[in-house]
Amino acid sequence: MIGGKIKYDHEFMSAKRVGKYGYKDSEIKSLAKKLRSINKELKEKKDSPELSFRKLPFDKKTLKQVVNLSRKFRRLYDNLVVVGIGGSDLGARAIYQALAGDYATQMSSRQMNLYFAGNTTDPAPLVDLLKVINLKKTLIYVISKSGSTTETMSTFLFLRKKLIQKVGKKKHKDQIIITTGHDSILSEIAQKEGYQVLPHYPGGGRYSVLSVHGLLPIACAGFDVERLLAGAKVIERISKKNSLKANSVFFFAVLQYLAFTKRKQNISVIMPYNYNLNEFGFWFRQLWAESLGKIYNNKNKKIHTGMTPIASLGPTDQHSQIQLYNEGPFDKVVTFIITENQKNNLKVPKYKNDDLNYLNNHKFLDILKIEHKATAVSLMKNKRANGTIYLPKLNEYYLGQLFYFYEMATVYMGELLNVNVFDQPGVEQSKNFMYGLLGREGYEKYKNEITKI
Ligand code: PA5
């Protein structure tokens, strides 16, 4: 077992345990040599906008601003509605679920409830949202780097109108905050309307969880964002190390890379045994898919690469996906996440029944751990490669580590596969057709093309 504070247990990823479906020490040794040059190259590019996410854990100025603003907002409002999609949505959503759970209501008068909108154009959740929030006590936080994303902008315009109807044109200004890139349409609107703008950090959406738009909502909900950043710093330090033994992030990436390139294990499953890390799985899914799924490599050669991410949840998916994982094609590697020292003494009450006696007085958390172990071992017995990330606790500090671990692991995967992890050209085509069909100026040719089909 290696790693910093969070630990990555890779025993069941090895050939010793899963035969030809696992990694061999010799394969690792040859890749270990690449770490120094990859780290050197990343260091040389450290001031590029793409890699600016590595500066976020050390950004004291933003931290101070976020903490001060959140104090003010918590005094004034009960709710914060985050409006965004993809990288402008999934990070804060995942941290909030991890720390507050699914049933978070106002836990103390100083905390705000978070709601998330703008990740769909289906009006149903918007209708539901307006049933549960009082707009007079609500702050709306719109996040879009491009400032033109259809789902985000349509939701923003709708909520803005509702807000104006409720509190009036003059007052509504105080209740809308914007994070966007310079010179975007949203930035123009913010200037015109007089909304407060907290600029988007220079990098892209899916690496933005520790920037202002991940931090502000979480601080408003009353959590310790400084600890999140402190956790990320631990992994940043580990990522700077050039020895494979010390750099667990690179080690993780290497094992995924070997599984993908040497053994056709082209599906990477994440399966937390923490109910409240379900949303983390969706954050990972976007990060891994958009960053690694590419036609071209960095030499402009067509390679059609990418490892498909799947978000599973333990033990829920033991009753759904595990049949496939245990007996289906040998095309997956599974990464479990489990928390070692959660404090919760909830027990299954005693009940006299021969078939249920085995449950008597077991703590739920012990059952959860046993279920994880049983699943990992059964996969291993079936020669299915799997590893486990252990979090000492599910709190801000270890979450900061977990998010940053995956961000850096994705960057390393990109380096090993030789692809640009920071662009997403594959997202554009369907967007262009959509703009054409919606009648956006300049997109007429896409409309013509699609209406011919
Ligand atoms: O990772 C990304 O860059 C994307 O997922 C974007 O975050 C997403 O498409 C939303 O874009 P924007 O922030 O421009 O509205």
Boltz pocket constraint, residues with backbone or C-beta under 6 A from the ligand:
constraints:
  - pocket:
      binder: B
      contacts: [[A, 85], [A, 86], [A, 87], [A, 88], [A, 143], [A, 144], [A, 145], [A, 146], [A, 147], [A, 148], [A, 149], [A, 152], [A, 204], [A, 205], [A, 206], [A, 207], [A, 290], [A, 424]]
      max_distance: 6.0
